[in-house]
Amino acid sequence: MQKTKRLSRSIILSFLMLGALITLLLCLSLILALKTIETNILDEILHAELKQFQQQTSDGQKFGSSQSRSTIVIYSALSSETSDLPEYLRDLPGGIHDVTNHGRDYRVLVEDVGGIRYTVKFDDTSVHTREREFIRLVALCAFITLLIALIFGWRMAHYVISPIRRLAYQVMAFKNQPGEYLDLSEFGNDEIGVLARKLQHYHHQLQQLLIREKEFASNVSHELRTPVTSISMAAEVLATKKDLSTVEQERLQRIQRAAGEMSELIETFLILAQINNDSLEVTRYEMAPLVRKVIDQQRVWLGDKPVDVIVDEQEPLLVSAPSGILNVLVANLVRNAFRYTERGTVLVTLSSGQLAVTDTGVGIDPEIKAQLFKGSSASFSNHSDRVRLGLSIVQRICERYGWTISFESAKGRGSQFTVRFGPHTTDVNQSLRR
């Protein structure tokens, strides 16, 4: 359920980021509003105190300092004689300033009127202390808000993901129990419920299609086995005659060989259709003798062409699969190489965990490469259809047993198809070498 965990994490992070953004904007707004209100109030107080002081000093003829309250001190002096002012206030220009002296914070108004400098000092240390306490309180509220957003996001993610998780578990059960159906009672009349009902519908259609495919494959295999068996028995009876010529014996052997290949093909297609999976005994086969046998069977496609066939067994290769499956796999690769190589070499290489078939044939057209392993043949020539049909069977065999197939090809210079078998095959080969 890795995808579901990622979706849950995304929902939780979305709620957390939204909560963080809203909280940050709200906190900044509160702090900015507080600072603005404080500044405006302090400035109004300073101007009001200065105006009142000017009215009480009979036209500003009184110089010195006056303390109207515990937090406000007013200084007045000639603009040219500011030596009586505290040192940290002497050089301040006109206007309002924030000053710090000996650990205390002051809001200071400096104004020159009629040659007299008035300096109004307000001790706002306690105001700043309360401001910092307010900021800490806002930070605490922000943390609590983010915690609530995290919890709410987790609960919401659980609520949203829960039906998706249940649906995913039920769909996963189809893999091991194809006859199972979705329990639609677990889903409401929402988007998830609609999706569940659609999946149920498609699953039912797929089940019916598989049943019809299995019935068709069973019927076809039964009908094919009867004539193939008759051909094999008739060939065996004819082979007992002693007056057969050499040519007639070769023809009978070809008939018997073809009948055997047909039987293996029938069993192979039944396995690919997942019918009678246990009907064939699966053992480890050494690939070198099997490859040589297939090459002898497929030499008819070479005819008289000047083509050398080489089997390069670099390392012993054992593969666990039914013999019919391996025969069909190798036969399709070798047959294509024989059919489309006019001269040169066909090389079959056996190495650790893989089999490669290399030819010096006509190669594959670039426009065909992308569709090479697909079974549909609506828009290709007969030549490419035969190639692609055989390789489609090879692809299905590889998918059935967890193998992989790859190829390299250049137009006019040949092709190389490589089948890499599963890791268990490599382990077996390594144990053989030891």
BELGIUR-V375248 format. One record per pair of residues at least 12 apart in sequence whose ideal C-beta (glycine too) atoms are under 6 Angstrom apart, sorted by sequence separation. I is the first residue (numbers start at 1). J is the second residue. D is the distance in Angstrom with one decimal. If there is no record, write none. Layout:
I/J/D
I/J/D
This chain:
170/182/5.2
184/196/5.9
406/418/5.3
63/76/5.3
88/101/4.7
96/109/5.3
108/121/5.1
239/252/5.2
267/280/5.9
346/359/4.8
63/77/5.4
182/196/5.5
238/252/5.6
295/309/5.9
405/419/5.1
106/121/5.2
107/122/4.4
345/360/5.5
94/110/5.1
344/360/3.1
368/384/5.2
372/388/5.7
403/419/5.9
404/420/4.9
106/123/5.8
107/124/5.0
235/252/5.5
375/392/4.0
92/110/4.9
94/112/5.8
182/200/4.6
341/359/4.5
373/391/5.5
403/421/5.2
49/68/5.8
105/124/5.4
341/360/6.0
372/391/5.8
373/392/5.9
105/125/4.7
166/186/5.5
235/255/4.7
291/311/5.9
337/357/5.4
341/361/3.7
402/422/4.9
53/74/4.9
104/125/5.0
235/256/4.7
340/361/4.2
337/359/4.0
340/362/5.1
373/395/4.3
49/72/5.5
105/128/5.2
163/187/5.8
333/357/4.4
288/313/4.9
232/259/4.4
231/259/4.8
163/192/4.4
167/196/5.5
89/119/5.5
287/317/4.4
228/259/5.6
286/318/5.6
287/319/5.9
79/112/5.3
317/350/4.6
228/262/4.8
284/318/4.6
285/319/5.9
301/335/5.8
307/341/5.4
228/263/5.8
79/115/5.4
284/320/5.0
290/326/5.7
294/330/4.6
298/334/5.0
302/338/5.0
315/351/5.3
294/331/5.1
298/335/5.0
301/338/3.9
305/342/5.9
306/343/4.8
308/345/4.9
309/346/5.0
310/347/4.9
311/348/5.0
312/349/4.7
313/350/4.6
314/351/4.5
315/352/5.0
79/117/4.7
282/320/6.0
285/323/5.9
301/339/5.0
291/330/5.7
295/334/6.0
307/346/6.0
76/116/5.9
77/117/5.6
282/322/5.7
294/334/5.7
298/338/5.7
285/326/5.8
76/118/5.3
224/266/5.5
280/322/4.0
75/119/4.2
221/266/5.2
364/409/4.2
74/120/5.1
363/409/5.0
363/410/5.3
73/121/4.8
363/411/4.3
221/270/5.7
363/412/5.4
72/122/5.4
363/413/5.7
71/122/5.9
336/387/5.7
363/414/5.9
364/415/5.9
71/123/4.4
363/415/5.9
43/96/6.0
361/414/5.3
336/390/5.9
360/414/4.3
359/414/5.0
60/116/5.0
217/273/4.5
268/324/4.7
359/415/5.9
267/324/4.7
268/325/5.5
291/348/5.5
217/275/5.6
332/390/4.0
358/416/4.3
264/324/3.6
268/328/4.7
357/417/5.1
214/275/5.5
332/393/5.9
288/350/5.9
332/394/5.1
356/418/4.4
46/109/4.0
264/327/5.4
287/350/5.7
354/418/5.9
355/419/4.9
42/107/4.8
329/394/5.8
354/420/4.6
50/118/5.6
329/397/5.2
353/421/5.4
50/120/5.1
49/120/5.6
325/397/5.8
353/425/5.4
353/426/3.9
46/120/4.8
46/122/5.9
352/429/5.4
42/122/6.0
321/401/5.8
333/417/5.3
319/421/5.4
319/425/5.5
30/138/5.8
318/428/5.1
27/138/5.0
27/142/5.3
316/432/5.2
23/142/4.6
23/145/4.7
272/396/5.3
20/146/5.9
19/146/5.5
19/149/2.8
16/149/5.6
15/149/5.3
16/150/5.5
16/153/5.8
15/153/2.9
12/153/4.3
12/154/5.5
12/157/5.1
11/157/3.8
8/157/4.4
8/161/5.0
4/161/5.8
4/165/5.3
